[in-house]
Amino acid sequence: MMNGILVYAVESSICLTLLWAFYEIALRRDTRHRRNRYWLLGSMLFSLVVPLLNIQIDAPGTVLQTGGLVSLLLPEMVVNPSVSAPHTGFFAGILPLVYTCGLIIAAGSMMTGAAGLIKLTLKGKKNGRVIVFDSDSPVCFSAFGYVFISSSVFGSDAGRMINHEMKHIGLGHHTDLLMAGLITTVQWFNPAAYLIRRSLQSVHEYEADSECITGGEDLVSYQELLLAYVFRSPAPVFSNTFSKRSLLKNRIIMMTKKRTGGSASLKMILAIPLAMVMVLLFSCKDRSDGQKETEAVTEKGATATEEYVAPDEVFMVVEKMPVFRNDTTYAALGQWIGENVKYPDEAAKKGIQGRVFVRFTIDYKGNVKDPEVVRSVDPLLDSAALDVIARCPQWSPGIQGGKPVNVGMTVPISFALN
């Protein structure tokens, strides 16, 4: 299960990185702030959902003609004498552990930030949605639907800052930051997760600035207020800050920039192929999942299995191809072979290497039958390849017409010294 979560996190991070890169290249400089905000939010939601989808497609695979018989050609499996099963197993076990530790630390950091805000809420003086707290630093920010302002800010400046932060609350920016917090927790290892949160906070400020100026704030006076209160103290991760040093320059530029025309949004059409590629890569799965079909045939017990006799015919391609450990990409098969095959010592000493093609049949019960070498390199390598395929665990059998059948397959095993 942990490996599945790790794979999900990696696939999700790839989606998010590509969508954020598109935003940086095509949309960031536009003044369509509401559209950009929705793009960033949609990117985060897309990256969370797409790897969870399971769109079934037919993918029969590559066909290889060998010795007058045709069978499915599986992805090439590479064997190297320097790679041993314990080494592979070490990384297979350590990566989920590292990810879990990072996840716990990231979640703990978020909870610490939230606890600090709760503490500030309890200690401060509450007036509606405004909470005044004691501090010598002139700080004003909004989080969780409340405005937090230090007692050192007062008079008209305080009122204007609160007005700005209330724009954030009215636009629902605090809910956006909660989603960004979830993303940075799940993808703590992905720099794009933190960059997209920063981009979202920038868009929030552009939106709130625009609302304030449209609402009657004098442009020059408003910019002077921002410059006068450049906060040096760090703000909570869930917050929008009135005047943050790193965003100040871009905010002033956006206030004076000519509004981007509506035709600029046509650039988003370019994102459609990008989204389709990601759906194809991470959501579309081969229909070759015969496990449930096999269980349906045998659900009445051993008697049902005995009643069904599969034809002797060995199929080339069937409706649902055999799969190893429910992995339609056959990566699990490659991992198993890598962990269980041994590069012959004598072959390594003699410098013998090459690609051995082994053909075999997955029978209607999912067993590996009749492995044979159809493209030889050397008896030593041939023997090692045949031995590992003969010991291969049970598969989910191929399904044709709703019934399990025999299916021929071929796997190239590449023995490489370098």
N, C-alpha and C positions, 0 to 999 in steps of 0.2 A: 504493500500500500504506500509506504514512504517513497519508494522509487517512482510510483505513479504521480505522487504529489510533486516530486522533483522535476519530472518530465513536464508536467503541467506548468510549473513555474518558469521553466526555461522557454517553452513555447510561447507562453504569455508575454515574457520579456522581449522576445523577438518581435512579436506583433507590436508591442508598445514602442519599441525602439524605431521601427520602420515608420509608424504613424507620426511619432514626434519629429523624426527627421523630415518628413513631408511638410509638417507644420513650419519647421524652421526655414525650409527652402522656399516654400510657396506662399505661406499665409502670415508669418510673423510681422512683417512690415506694414500690413494693411491696417486700416483704422476701423474695420468691421469687427469691433470688439465682441459683440454678442455672438456673431458667427464663429469667431475664433474660440470663444469660451465653449460653445457647443461642440466644436471639433475636438478640443482637448478632452472634454468629458466623454464624448463618444469614443475617442481613442482608448480611454481607460476602460470603459465598459466593453468595448469590442475585444480588447486584449484579455479581459477576464472571461468572456463568454465563448469566444471562438474555439479555444482548445478543448472546451467541454462538449462541443457539439459532436455528433456522430452521424455524418451523412454517408449513407451506404452507396457505393458505386461499384460497377463491375470492372475489375482490373485483372484480366486473365494472365498477364505476365508475358515474358519473352519466350518465344518458342525456339528450340534448338533441334536441328536435325542431326542425329548421330546414329551411324550404323543401321540405317534404314528404319529406325524407330524415332518417334518424336516425343519429347517430354518437356516439362516446364523447366526453364533455366533459372535457377535461383541466383541471388546476388553472390558475388565472389567472396569467399572466406579466405582471409590471409593468415598464414601461420608463420611465426618468426621464432627462432630458437631462443631469443633473448626474452620472450614474453612467456611467463608461466602462469598457470592457473591461480596459484596463491596471490600473485601480483595483481591479476585482474580482479580477483575477489576482494583484495584490499581496497582498491579504488571504488569498487561497486558498493562496499560497505561504508567507506569514509565519507563519500560525497553526501549521502542523505544525512549523516551525522552533522557535517559541517553546515548544511542548509538548515537543519533543525535548530542548531545553536544560534545561527544568524537570525532565524525567525523569532526565536525567544527574545534575543537581545533587542531586535527592532520593535517587537510588540511591547517589551518592557519600557523602551524609550518613549513610545507613544503614550503608554499608561502613566508614566511619570509626568509627562507634559500635561495630560488631562488632569492628573491629581493636583498639579500646581495651580491650574485654573480653578478647580473646585475650592482649593484652599483660599485663593484670592477672592472668590465669590463669597465665601463664608466670613472672611475678615473685613471686606469692604463695606461701604455704605451704599445700599441699593436704592435707586430711585427709578422705578420702572425698569427699563432695559439698560440703564446706565449704572455702572458700579464704580464708585470712587474709592481708590485705595491710597494709603500713605506711601509716598516715595519721593525722594529728592530729584529723581530723573523725570523729565517731562515726557511721559509715555502715554500713548493712546492707541488702542487696537481693539478689534472686535473678534469674538470667538464664541461659538455655540449659541449664536443669536443674542449676545449681550455686548455692550460697549464697556471696555475697561479703560479708565483714565486716571492718571495719578493726580494727587491733590496739588502738585506743583504747577499744574496747568489750570488757569482760571480766566475769568472774563470772557471777552468776545472770542479769543483764540480757542478756548475750551468749547464754546458753542459751535464754532465752525468745524472743529475736529470731530465733535460728536455727530454733527450733521453728515460729515463725510462717512463716518463709520456706520451710521444708520442707513446710508445708501447700500453699503455692503449687505447689511442684514435684510433690507427690503428686496434685494436682488437674489437672496438665498446663497450668497457666496460661502457661508459657513458649512453648508451641506456639501458643496464641491470639495472643500478641504478635507472633509471626513473621508470621501472616496479616495482622494489623493493619499491620505494616510493609510488606507487599506492597501493601496497599490505599493507604496514604499515598504510596507510590512511584508507583503507576499514576495515582492521583488527586491528585497534589501540589497542584493548583489548587483542590481542593474542600475548603472548611472542614469539611464534615461528616465527611470522612475522619479528620481529627485529633480532632474531637469524639467520634466513635464509638470511637476508640482510648482517649480519656480515660474515656469511659463504661465501656469494658471493664475498664480498670485499676481503676476504682472498684468494679465488681462483684467483681473478683478480691479486693480488700481486704475487702469485706463477707463473701465466702465464707470467706476465711482467718480472719478475726476470729471468725466463727461457729464454725468448726472448733476454734479454740483455746479458746473459752469452753466449748463443749460438752465438750472434752477435759479440763476441770478448772481452767482459768485463772479466777481471781477477777475479776469484772467491774470493780470499782472499781480494784483494783491494776493490772489490764491497761490501763485507760484512763490511769492515772497514768504508766505506762511509756511510752505513746504520747506523752503531753504532755511527758515529760522528754526524749524523743529526737525532737524535730521537726527533721528534717534540712533544713539550708538549702542544702547543696550539690546541684547538679543530678545526677540519676541518668540512666543510659543509657536510650535509648528502648525497648530490648528488656526492661527490667527492671520488677519489682514491688518497691517500696520500703517498708520497714517502717513509717515514719512520715513521710508527705509532708504538708507544711503545707496545701496546697490541698484535700486530701481528709479532713483530720482531723475537721472539724466534722461532716460527713456520716457518717463512720464511727462516731463516738460516738452520733449520733442513731439509726443503724441498729441498734446494739447494744442499745439500750433500747426500741426500737420493738416494738409487738405484732406477732406474726407474721401476715402476710397470709393470709386464708383461701383455700382451693383454688378457690372460685368466682371469684376475681379473674382467674384464667387464662382465663375465658370471654371476656374482653376481646379476646383474640387472634383470636377469630372475626371481629372487625371488620377484621382485617388481610387476610382472604381476598379481599374485593373489591379492595383496594388491590393485592395481588399479581397478581390477574387482569388489572387494568388495565395494569400494567407489562408483563406477558407479552404482552398484546394489542398494546401500543405498540411494544415493542422486539424481540419474537421472532416475531410473526406476519407473514408475507410473502405477497404476492399470488402466485398460481401462474403469473402471466404472465411466465414465463421461457422464451421459445421458442428461445433460442440453441442449446441442446443438441438440441432436436427438429429444428431446421433442419440442424444438422451431421449428424444421423443420416440425414436424407433425402439429403444430398449427399455422404456419406462415400465413395461409390463413384466420386466424381470428377465432372467436368463432364458426362459422359454421363448420369449419374443425374439431374442437374438438367434436362437437355434432355428426358429421358423423362417427367418429371412436368410436367403442365400444370394449373395452378390454374384453378378455375372462374372465370368472369367476375364472379360474384356478389360484391358487397361486403357483408360481414357487419357487423352492428351490435355484437354481443357474441359472443365465442367462448370456448372452454374455457380458452385461455391467451392473454391479450391481448398486443398488441405492447408492447415496452418499449424505452426509449432508454437505451443503455449499461448494460443490466442493472439499471436503477433503477426499481423498481415504484412508487415515490412520485412519479416524474417531476420530482423536484427537479433532477436532472442536466439535464433538458430546459430547465427554467427558467433554470439557470445558463448553458447554451449560448446560449439566445436572448438573455439579458442581455448576454453577451459579444460577440454578433455583430450585434445590431440597433442601428440608429442612429436617434435621434429626429430627424426631418427639421428642419433649421434654419429653414426657412420656416414650418413648422407651429408651432415653438416661438415664433418672432417674432410670429405672429398669435394666439398663445394658444390654439391648437387642441389639444384633448385629448379622450380618450374610449377606449372599449373596442371593439376590432375582433375579430370572431369569424372565424377562418379554418378552413375545413373541408378536409381532405385525406384521402388514402388511403395506408395502409401496405400495399404489395403483398406478395405471397407471398415475395418476395426481400428484403423489409425496406426497400425504397426508398420515398421520399416521392413520391406521384404526385398530380396534378390539384389543387393547392391553389387554393382560391377563397374569396373573401370572402362570407360569408353574413349578416353584419351589419356594415354600413358606418358609418363616422364621417365621414371626409373622404378624398378621393383621395390626399392626401399620406401620411396614416397608413395607409390601405389598402395602398398600394404598398410601404411599408416592411415591413408585416406579411407580405405575400405574398412579398416578396423573401427575408426571413430563413427562412421555412418552406420555400421552394423550395430553399434551400442547405443544408437540414438533413442531417446525415450519416445513414448507414444505421442502421436499427433492427433489433431482433430481431423477426421477423414473428409474427403471431398464429397460433395452432395450433388446428385444429378436426378432430377425428377422427384425430389423429396426423399431420396434414399441414398445411403452411403455407398460409394463405389470405389474401385481401385483407380488410382491416378499415378501416372509416371512423372518423375521429376529428375532433374539433373542439377548437381551443385558443383561449381568449380572451386577447388581448394588450392590456393596458391601458397606454395612453400617458398619463402623468400629469406635469404640470409641477411639482406640489408633492408 
